[in-house]
Amino acid sequence: MKKNLYLIVLVCALVFTGDLSADNQSIDKVNVSRHDIVEIYTTSWCPYCKKAEAFLKANGINYVNFDIEKDKAAARRKKQLDSRGGVPLAVIDGQTIYGFSERTYRTALNLD
């Protein structure tokens, strides 16, 4: 119950700060885990984005998916984080991770 409340509070905070709006974002809720919410910037056509999302789901990691083609605000935030371009881009515990590598994600999430 507390974990669901945490997710609700996080969503409300994002909505009220303008980082997430109901009309252009969705939260992919996965099993609640011991990690903070992970942000992942993706596109619908990217195979590595799909692999990154599948990895997060398979490991029960909560994450927020930002499709940079559908959300201009998310595209701007991603550009501030990574001027090189390319997806996926994940932010895990404040660490920016370019592309998808299972080993890198496992290390950043302390899964090993």
Sequence and secondary structure as in RCSB ss.txt:
>XXXX:A:sequence
MKKNLYLIVLVCALVFTGDLSADNQSIDKVNVSRHDIVEIYTTSWCPYCKKAEAFLKANGINYVNFDIEKDKAAA
RRKKQLDSRGGVPLAVIDGQTIYGFSERTYRTALNLD
>XXXX:A:secstr
 HHHHHHHHHHHHHHHHTS  TTT EEE     SS  EEEEE TT HHHHHHHHHHHHTT  EEEEETTT HHHH
HHHHHH TT  S EEEETTEEEES  HHHHHHHTT  
